[in-house]
């Protein structure tokens, strides 16, 4: 998948707790942004903590946390543009 094809797509992150979806339009301004910066915005918006979250692909593969420092473009190439964010706060 070329960068041009990526720019036409959206990155969809589905929050499994609450059924919300975050649609992020991929464009030349954010495609090189670090994926962690994007996740931090989502965590802040929904008052989540990263240690209680797990990110998976459509086919159930986990996105390892050490990959979060990659550019969004790399995450989409490696894991696809539909991700699920599972969040379970321990009591």
C-alpha positions in Angstrom: 0.0 0.0 0.0 1.5 3.3 -1.1 1.4 6.5 0.9 -1.0 7.9 -1.6 -3.4 5.1 -1.0 -3.1 5.6 2.7 -4.0 9.3 2.4 -7.4 8.3 0.9 -8.2 6.1 3.9 -9.4 6.6 7.4 -8.0 5.0 10.5 -10.9 3.6 12.5 -10.4 2.9 16.2 -13.4 1.2 17.9 -13.6 1.6 21.6 -15.0 -1.7 22.7 -16.2 -0.4 26.1 -19.1 1.8 25.2 -19.2 1.0 21.5 -17.8 4.4 20.4 -15.7 4.8 17.3 -13.0 7.3 16.5 -12.5 8.1 12.8 -9.2 9.7 12.0 -8.8 10.9 8.4 -5.3 10.1 7.2 -3.8 13.1 5.3 -0.3 14.5 4.6 -0.4 16.4 7.9 -1.0 13.5 10.3 0.3 10.5 8.4 3.8 11.0 9.8 2.6 11.8 13.3 3.5 9.4 16.0 0.8 6.9 16.8 1.3 7.5 20.5 0.3 11.1 20.2 -3.0 10.0 18.6 -3.6 7.4 21.3 -2.8 10.0 24.0 -5.6 12.3 22.6 -8.1 9.4 22.8 -7.0 8.4 26.3 -7.4 12.0 27.4 -10.8 12.5 25.7 -12.3 9.4 27.4 -10.3 9.7 30.6 -8.5 6.4 30.1 -5.1 5.2 31.3 -2.9 3.3 28.9 -2.1 0.5 31.3 -5.7 -0.6 31.2 -6.0 -0.6 27.4 -5.2 -3.2 24.7 -5.2 -2.4 21.0 -6.0 -5.2 18.5 -6.4 -5.6 14.8 -9.5 -6.8 12.9 -8.3 -10.4 13.1 -7.5 -10.2 16.8 -3.8 -9.7 16.7 -2.5 -7.5 19.5 -0.6 -4.3 18.6 2.4 -4.4 20.9 2.8 -1.2 23.0 6.4 -0.7 21.8 5.0 -0.1 18.3 3.0 3.0 19.6 6.0 5.2 19.0 5.9 4.4 15.2 4.4 6.9 12.7 0.7 6.3 12.0 1.6 5.4 8.4 3.7 2.4 9.7 0.9 1.2 12.1 -1.6 1.2 9.2 0.8 -0.6 6.9 1.6 -3.3 9.6 -1.8 -3.7 11.2 -4.5 -2.3 8.9 -6.8 0.7 9.3 -9.4 -0.9 11.6 -8.2 -1.3 15.2 -10.1 -2.1 18.4 -9.2 -0.5 21.7 -10.3 -2.6 24.7 -10.3 -0.8 28.0 -10.9 -2.5 31.3 -10.2 -0.6 34.5 -9.3 -2.9 37.4 -11.3 -2.3 40.5 
